[in-house]
Structures are given as structure tokens and as C-alpha cells.
């Protein structure tokens, strides 16, 4: 399986050598769970294809963040004692 995600990014700065520093963010809400993806890094202008896209393997100094926010995220961060009580407590 080859997971794939697309994130729109914009050129934040043109570097002295002609390369671009880019940054982008995407937020998706699924079942009251927010998924946040952020990307930043440096790309070469000639790596941008005819569809104005670039493969992530061509982003140098890449910083990629993926996190979730919501009930599922909060539940997974609870202490072990709380998890045990919630598992056996019917209310």
C-alpha cells in the first residue's frame, strides 16, 4: 500500500540561490476528529512538474507534521488508571 496525501503549499521566500522555501497546511474533519497536516521545506524551481506539483522526495529540509485533535486523540492520551476505570465503569 502506498499512502498518498496532497497538500497545497505556497512559496514563502525565494532564496539567494533561486530555490524556493515553501509552506502549506491542510485540515480535515472526519467524525469530529480533526486531522492536521503541515509541510515546509526547500524546493528547486525546475523540479516543479507541468501540473504545478512536486513529489515530497524532492523537498529538502522537509518538515512534515501530522497530528489529530479530538475525542479519539484525547482518549489515547489518558493515564492508565483512567483507562481502566473507563473500561469497567458502565456510566
URLINQUI-V722608 format. One record per residue. SS is DSSP state (H for helix, E for strand, L for the rest). PHI is phi in whole degrees, 0 to 359 (NA if undefined). OMEGA is omega in radians with two decimals (NA if undefined). Layout:
# URLINQUI-V722608
((SS,PHI,OMEGA) (SS,PHI,OMEGA))
This chain:
# URLINQUI-V722608
((L,NA,-3.14) (L,240,-3.14) (L,296,-3.07) (L,219,3.06) (L,221,3.10) (L,244,3.11) (L,230,3.04) (L,282,3.12) (L,225,3.11) (E,232,3.09) (E,285,-3.13) (E,269,-3.08) (E,205,2.99) (E,264,-3.09) (L,281,-3.09) (L,301,-3.12) (L,277,3.12) (L,95,3.09) (L,286,-3.10) (E,248,2.94) (E,265,-3.08) (E,243,3.06) (E,209,3.11) (E,204,-3.11) (E,213,3.08) (E,222,3.09) (E,240,3.14) (E,231,3.10) (E,253,3.13) (E,231,3.12) (L,51,-3.14) (L,60,3.09) (E,242,-3.13) (E,273,3.07) (E,252,-3.09) (E,241,3.07) (E,236,3.11) (E,230,-3.14) (E,221,2.96) (E,211,3.13) (E,166,-3.09) (E,245,3.10) (E,233,3.04) (L,265,-3.09) (H,303,-3.08) (H,280,3.02) (H,274,3.12) (L,285,-3.07) (L,276,-3.07) (L,295,3.13) (L,261,-3.14) (L,63,-3.12) (L,237,3.09) (L,214,3.10) (L,285,-3.08) (H,298,3.12) (H,292,3.13) (H,258,3.10) (L,261,3.12) (E,272,-3.09) (E,51,-3.07) (E,292,2.99) (E,239,-3.10) (E,238,-3.13) (E,239,3.02) (E,228,3.10) (E,215,3.12) (E,237,3.08) (E,225,3.12) (E,150,-3.07) (H,299,-3.13) (H,297,3.12) (H,298,3.14) (H,295,-3.13) (H,295,-3.12) (H,284,-3.14) (L,262,3.14) (L,286,3.10) (L,292,-3.07) (H,294,3.12) (H,296,3.11) (H,297,3.14) (H,297,3.13) (H,294,3.14) (H,300,-3.14) (H,293,-3.12) (H,289,-3.09) (H,256,-3.12) (L,279,-3.06) (L,282,-3.06) (L,249,NA))
